[in-house]
Amino acid sequence: MQIKDFATKYQIQADTIRYYEKENILTPKRRENGYREYNEECEKQLQFIIVLKQLGFTIKEIQQLLQLRDQPISTECNVSTVSLLGEKIISLEENIQFYQKALQVVHKIKDLIDEDKYVRNQGVIEELMLGFFTDTQARRIR
């Protein structure tokens, strides 16, 4: 399959696929004419990349995981993989907490606005928003 069909199948831009190749996380075969050929192995690789991206892994982290995956099984490799995954778990848990708090704030604001109560609750809403803004700024600093 050529890049256009491959990109269409996975609903991503051809430039994104080229970027993944440049970053050595996707390696299609090359035909004699220089065209890329995306086979079943490339599909599995792209599916892996898509899942990791959806989980919040950076390109650098994906590169590390792929390098670890391609190494012979060893204690050192296992420790590195577990460490990288442990860091991602902490990050995901922090994101979950953030979105839970964001959801609570949005629910409160909705309730404060519902049934034409905005004018009466405008100050409370502004305090909620300011508090949430302060929380998000503190989160960015970490």
CNS distance restraints for C-alpha pairs under 8 A (distance, minus, plus):
assign (resid   1 and name CA) (resid   5 and name CA) 6.29 0.50 0.50
assign (resid   1 and name CA) (resid   6 and name CA) 6.25 0.50 0.50
assign (resid   1 and name CA) (resid  37 and name CA) 5.56 0.50 0.50
assign (resid   1 and name CA) (resid  38 and name CA) 5.03 0.50 0.50
assign (resid   1 and name CA) (resid  39 and name CA) 6.48 0.50 0.50
assign (resid   2 and name CA) (resid   6 and name CA) 6.06 0.50 0.50
assign (resid   2 and name CA) (resid  35 and name CA) 7.51 0.50 0.50
assign (resid   2 and name CA) (resid  36 and name CA) 6.21 0.50 0.50
assign (resid   2 and name CA) (resid  37 and name CA) 5.51 0.50 0.50
assign (resid   2 and name CA) (resid  38 and name CA) 6.10 0.50 0.50
assign (resid   3 and name CA) (resid   7 and name CA) 5.87 0.50 0.50
assign (resid   3 and name CA) (resid  14 and name CA) 6.33 0.50 0.50
assign (resid   3 and name CA) (resid  17 and name CA) 7.78 0.50 0.50
assign (resid   3 and name CA) (resid  36 and name CA) 6.82 0.50 0.50
assign (resid   3 and name CA) (resid  37 and name CA) 7.48 0.50 0.50
assign (resid   3 and name CA) (resid  38 and name CA) 7.06 0.50 0.50
assign (resid   4 and name CA) (resid   8 and name CA) 6.14 0.50 0.50
assign (resid   4 and name CA) (resid  14 and name CA) 6.37 0.50 0.50
assign (resid   5 and name CA) (resid   9 and name CA) 6.02 0.50 0.50
assign (resid   6 and name CA) (resid  10 and name CA) 6.50 0.50 0.50
assign (resid   6 and name CA) (resid  38 and name CA) 6.90 0.50 0.50
assign (resid   7 and name CA) (resid  11 and name CA) 5.78 0.50 0.50
assign (resid   7 and name CA) (resid  12 and name CA) 5.16 0.50 0.50
assign (resid   7 and name CA) (resid  13 and name CA) 5.77 0.50 0.50
assign (resid   7 and name CA) (resid  14 and name CA) 5.39 0.50 0.50
assign (resid   7 and name CA) (resid  17 and name CA) 7.18 0.50 0.50
assign (resid   8 and name CA) (resid  12 and name CA) 6.50 0.50 0.50
assign (resid   8 and name CA) (resid  13 and name CA) 7.69 0.50 0.50
assign (resid  12 and name CA) (resid  16 and name CA) 6.75 0.50 0.50
assign (resid  12 and name CA) (resid  17 and name CA) 7.66 0.50 0.50
assign (resid  13 and name CA) (resid  17 and name CA) 6.75 0.50 0.50
assign (resid  14 and name CA) (resid  18 and name CA) 6.29 0.50 0.50
assign (resid  15 and name CA) (resid  19 and name CA) 6.07 0.50 0.50
assign (resid  16 and name CA) (resid  20 and name CA) 6.24 0.50 0.50
assign (resid  17 and name CA) (resid  21 and name CA) 6.31 0.50 0.50
assign (resid  17 and name CA) (resid  26 and name CA) 7.64 0.50 0.50
assign (resid  18 and name CA) (resid  22 and name CA) 6.16 0.50 0.50
assign (resid  19 and name CA) (resid  23 and name CA) 6.18 0.50 0.50
assign (resid  20 and name CA) (resid  24 and name CA) 6.20 0.50 0.50
assign (resid  20 and name CA) (resid  25 and name CA) 5.43 0.50 0.50
assign (resid  20 and name CA) (resid  26 and name CA) 5.46 0.50 0.50
assign (resid  21 and name CA) (resid  25 and name CA) 5.93 0.50 0.50
assign (resid  21 and name CA) (resid  26 and name CA) 4.76 0.50 0.50
assign (resid  21 and name CA) (resid  27 and name CA) 5.79 0.50 0.50
assign (resid  21 and name CA) (resid  28 and name CA) 7.88 0.50 0.50
assign (resid  23 and name CA) (resid  59 and name CA) 7.78 0.50 0.50
assign (resid  23 and name CA) (resid  63 and name CA) 7.82 0.50 0.50
assign (resid  24 and name CA) (resid  63 and name CA) 7.48 0.50 0.50
assign (resid  25 and name CA) (resid  45 and name CA) 7.91 0.50 0.50
assign (resid  25 and name CA) (resid  49 and name CA) 7.89 0.50 0.50
assign (resid  25 and name CA) (resid  62 and name CA) 7.41 0.50 0.50
assign (resid  25 and name CA) (resid  63 and name CA) 6.10 0.50 0.50
assign (resid  25 and name CA) (resid  66 and name CA) 7.25 0.50 0.50
assign (resid  26 and name CA) (resid  42 and name CA) 6.72 0.50 0.50
assign (resid  26 and name CA) (resid  45 and name CA) 6.52 0.50 0.50
assign (resid  26 and name CA) (resid  46 and name CA) 6.93 0.50 0.50
assign (resid  27 and name CA) (resid  42 and name CA) 6.96 0.50 0.50
assign (resid  28 and name CA) (resid  36 and name CA) 5.93 0.50 0.50
assign (resid  28 and name CA) (resid  37 and name CA) 5.70 0.50 0.50
assign (resid  28 and name CA) (resid  38 and name CA) 5.36 0.50 0.50
assign (resid  28 and name CA) (resid  39 and name CA) 7.33 0.50 0.50
assign (resid  28 and name CA) (resid  42 and name CA) 6.17 0.50 0.50
assign (resid  29 and name CA) (resid  36 and name CA) 5.81 0.50 0.50
assign (resid  29 and name CA) (resid  37 and name CA) 5.24 0.50 0.50
assign (resid  29 and name CA) (resid  38 and name CA) 6.85 0.50 0.50
assign (resid  30 and name CA) (resid  34 and name CA) 5.47 0.50 0.50
assign (resid  30 and name CA) (resid  35 and name CA) 5.59 0.50 0.50
assign (resid  30 and name CA) (resid  36 and name CA) 4.64 0.50 0.50
assign (resid  30 and name CA) (resid  37 and name CA) 5.86 0.50 0.50
assign (resid  31 and name CA) (resid  35 and name CA) 5.33 0.50 0.50
assign (resid  31 and name CA) (resid  36 and name CA) 6.27 0.50 0.50
assign (resid  31 and name CA) (resid  37 and name CA) 6.65 0.50 0.50
assign (resid  38 and name CA) (resid  42 and name CA) 5.51 0.50 0.50
assign (resid  38 and name CA) (resid  43 and name CA) 7.14 0.50 0.50
assign (resid  39 and name CA) (resid  43 and name CA) 6.42 0.50 0.50
assign (resid  40 and name CA) (resid  44 and name CA) 6.33 0.50 0.50
assign (resid  41 and name CA) (resid  45 and name CA) 6.18 0.50 0.50
assign (resid  42 and name CA) (resid  46 and name CA) 6.03 0.50 0.50
assign (resid  43 and name CA) (resid  47 and name CA) 6.08 0.50 0.50
assign (resid  44 and name CA) (resid  48 and name CA) 6.19 0.50 0.50
assign (resid  45 and name CA) (resid  49 and name CA) 6.26 0.50 0.50
assign (resid  46 and name CA) (resid  50 and name CA) 6.03 0.50 0.50
assign (resid  47 and name CA) (resid  51 and name CA) 6.22 0.50 0.50
assign (resid  48 and name CA) (resid  52 and name CA) 6.24 0.50 0.50
assign (resid  49 and name CA) (resid  53 and name CA) 6.04 0.50 0.50
assign (resid  49 and name CA) (resid  62 and name CA) 7.15 0.50 0.50
assign (resid  50 and name CA) (resid  54 and name CA) 6.13 0.50 0.50
assign (resid  51 and name CA) (resid  55 and name CA) 6.28 0.50 0.50
assign (resid  52 and name CA) (resid  56 and name CA) 6.43 0.50 0.50
assign (resid  52 and name CA) (resid  57 and name CA) 5.36 0.50 0.50
assign (resid  52 and name CA) (resid  62 and name CA) 7.09 0.50 0.50
assign (resid  53 and name CA) (resid  57 and name CA) 5.07 0.50 0.50
assign (resid  53 and name CA) (resid  58 and name CA) 6.68 0.50 0.50
assign (resid  53 and name CA) (resid  59 and name CA) 7.91 0.50 0.50
assign (resid  55 and name CA) (resid  92 and name CA) 7.81 0.50 0.50
assign (resid  56 and name CA) (resid  92 and name CA) 7.76 0.50 0.50
assign (resid  57 and name CA) (resid  61 and name CA) 5.84 0.50 0.50
assign (resid  57 and name CA) (resid  62 and name CA) 6.35 0.50 0.50
assign (resid  57 and name CA) (resid  88 and name CA) 7.46 0.50 0.50
assign (resid  58 and name CA) (resid  62 and name CA) 6.19 0.50 0.50
assign (resid  59 and name CA) (resid  63 and name CA) 6.10 0.50 0.50
assign (resid  60 and name CA) (resid  64 and name CA) 6.28 0.50 0.50
assign (resid  61 and name CA) (resid  65 and name CA) 6.20 0.50 0.50
assign (resid  61 and name CA) (resid  84 and name CA) 7.79 0.50 0.50
assign (resid  62 and name CA) (resid  66 and name CA) 6.09 0.50 0.50
assign (resid  63 and name CA) (resid  67 and name CA) 6.10 0.50 0.50
assign (resid  64 and name CA) (resid  68 and name CA) 6.12 0.50 0.50
assign (resid  65 and name CA) (resid  69 and name CA) 5.97 0.50 0.50
assign (resid  65 and name CA) (resid  81 and name CA) 6.87 0.50 0.50
assign (resid  66 and name CA) (resid  70 and name CA) 6.19 0.50 0.50
assign (resid  67 and name CA) (resid  71 and name CA) 6.44 0.50 0.50
assign (resid  68 and name CA) (resid  77 and name CA) 6.09 0.50 0.50
assign (resid  68 and name CA) (resid  80 and name CA) 7.77 0.50 0.50
assign (resid  68 and name CA) (resid  81 and name CA) 6.81 0.50 0.50
assign (resid  71 and name CA) (resid  77 and name CA) 7.33 0.50 0.50
assign (resid  72 and name CA) (resid  77 and name CA) 7.89 0.50 0.50
assign (resid  73 and name CA) (resid  77 and name CA) 6.44 0.50 0.50
assign (resid  73 and name CA) (resid  78 and name CA) 7.25 0.50 0.50
assign (resid  74 and name CA) (resid  78 and name CA) 6.13 0.50 0.50
assign (resid  75 and name CA) (resid  79 and name CA) 6.09 0.50 0.50
assign (resid  76 and name CA) (resid  80 and name CA) 6.19 0.50 0.50
assign (resid  77 and name CA) (resid  81 and name CA) 6.15 0.50 0.50
assign (resid  78 and name CA) (resid  82 and name CA) 6.07 0.50 0.50
assign (resid  79 and name CA) (resid  83 and name CA) 6.02 0.50 0.50
assign (resid  80 and name CA) (resid  84 and name CA) 6.19 0.50 0.50
assign (resid  81 and name CA) (resid  85 and name CA) 6.13 0.50 0.50
assign (resid  82 and name CA) (resid  86 and name CA) 5.87 0.50 0.50
assign (resid  83 and name CA) (resid  87 and name CA) 6.28 0.50 0.50
assign (resid  84 and name CA) (resid  88 and name CA) 6.43 0.50 0.50
assign (resid  85 and name CA) (resid  89 and name CA) 6.15 0.50 0.50
assign (resid  86 and name CA) (resid  90 and name CA) 6.41 0.50 0.50
assign (resid  87 and name CA) (resid  91 and name CA) 6.35 0.50 0.50
assign (resid  88 and name CA) (resid  92 and name CA) 6.05 0.50 0.50
assign (resid  89 and name CA) (resid  93 and name CA) 6.08 0.50 0.50
assign (resid  90 and name CA) (resid  94 and name CA) 6.22 0.50 0.50
assign (resid  91 and name CA) (resid  95 and name CA) 6.25 0.50 0.50
assign (resid  92 and name CA) (resid  96 and name CA) 6.14 0.50 0.50
assign (resid  93 and name CA) (resid  97 and name CA) 6.25 0.50 0.50
assign (resid  94 and name CA) (resid  98 and name CA) 6.19 0.50 0.50
assign (resid  95 and name CA) (resid  99 and name CA) 6.15 0.50 0.50
assign (resid  96 and name CA) (resid 100 and name CA) 6.05 0.50 0.50
assign (resid  97 and name CA) (resid 101 and name CA) 6.23 0.50 0.50
assign (resid  98 and name CA) (resid 102 and name CA) 6.13 0.50 0.50
assign (resid  99 and name CA) (resid 103 and name CA) 5.96 0.50 0.50
assign (resid 100 and name CA) (resid 104 and name CA) 6.30 0.50 0.50
assign (resid 101 and name CA) (resid 105 and name CA) 6.26 0.50 0.50
assign (resid 102 and name CA) (resid 106 and name CA) 6.19 0.50 0.50
assign (resid 102 and name CA) (resid 132 and name CA) 7.58 0.50 0.50
assign (resid 103 and name CA) (resid 107 and name CA) 6.10 0.50 0.50
assign (resid 104 and name CA) (resid 108 and name CA) 6.16 0.50 0.50
assign (resid 105 and name CA) (resid 109 and name CA) 6.15 0.50 0.50
assign (resid 105 and name CA) (resid 128 and name CA) 6.86 0.50 0.50
assign (resid 105 and name CA) (resid 129 and name CA) 7.83 0.50 0.50
assign (resid 105 and name CA) (resid 132 and name CA) 7.62 0.50 0.50
assign (resid 106 and name CA) (resid 110 and name CA) 6.04 0.50 0.50
assign (resid 107 and name CA) (resid 111 and name CA) 6.18 0.50 0.50
assign (resid 108 and name CA) (resid 112 and name CA) 6.13 0.50 0.50
assign (resid 109 and name CA) (resid 113 and name CA) 6.15 0.50 0.50
assign (resid 109 and name CA) (resid 125 and name CA) 5.97 0.50 0.50
assign (resid 109 and name CA) (resid 128 and name CA) 7.78 0.50 0.50
assign (resid 110 and name CA) (resid 114 and name CA) 5.89 0.50 0.50
assign (resid 112 and name CA) (resid 117 and name CA) 6.03 0.50 0.50
assign (resid 112 and name CA) (resid 118 and name CA) 6.31 0.50 0.50
assign (resid 112 and name CA) (resid 121 and name CA) 6.00 0.50 0.50
assign (resid 112 and name CA) (resid 125 and name CA) 7.23 0.50 0.50
assign (resid 113 and name CA) (resid 117 and name CA) 4.85 0.50 0.50
assign (resid 113 and name CA) (resid 118 and name CA) 4.37 0.50 0.50
assign (resid 113 and name CA) (resid 121 and name CA) 7.20 0.50 0.50
assign (resid 114 and name CA) (resid 118 and name CA) 7.34 0.50 0.50
assign (resid 117 and name CA) (resid 121 and name CA) 6.17 0.50 0.50
assign (resid 118 and name CA) (resid 122 and name CA) 5.48 0.50 0.50
assign (resid 121 and name CA) (resid 125 and name CA) 6.16 0.50 0.50
assign (resid 122 and name CA) (resid 126 and name CA) 6.17 0.50 0.50
assign (resid 123 and name CA) (resid 127 and name CA) 6.22 0.50 0.50
assign (resid 124 and name CA) (resid 128 and name CA) 6.19 0.50 0.50
assign (resid 125 and name CA) (resid 129 and name CA) 6.19 0.50 0.50
assign (resid 126 and name CA) (resid 130 and name CA) 6.02 0.50 0.50
assign (resid 127 and name CA) (resid 131 and name CA) 5.98 0.50 0.50
assign (resid 128 and name CA) (resid 132 and name CA) 6.11 0.50 0.50
assign (resid 129 and name CA) (resid 133 and name CA) 6.01 0.50 0.50
assign (resid 130 and name CA) (resid 134 and name CA) 6.15 0.50 0.50
assign (resid 131 and name CA) (resid 135 and name CA) 6.27 0.50 0.50
assign (resid 132 and name CA) (resid 136 and name CA) 6.18 0.50 0.50
assign (resid 133 and name CA) (resid 137 and name CA) 6.21 0.50 0.50
assign (resid 134 and name CA) (resid 138 and name CA) 6.27 0.50 0.50
assign (resid 135 and name CA) (resid 139 and name CA) 6.19 0.50 0.50
assign (resid 136 and name CA) (resid 140 and name CA) 6.24 0.50 0.50
assign (resid 137 and name CA) (resid 141 and name CA) 6.46 0.50 0.50
assign (resid 138 and name CA) (resid 142 and name CA) 6.83 0.50 0.50
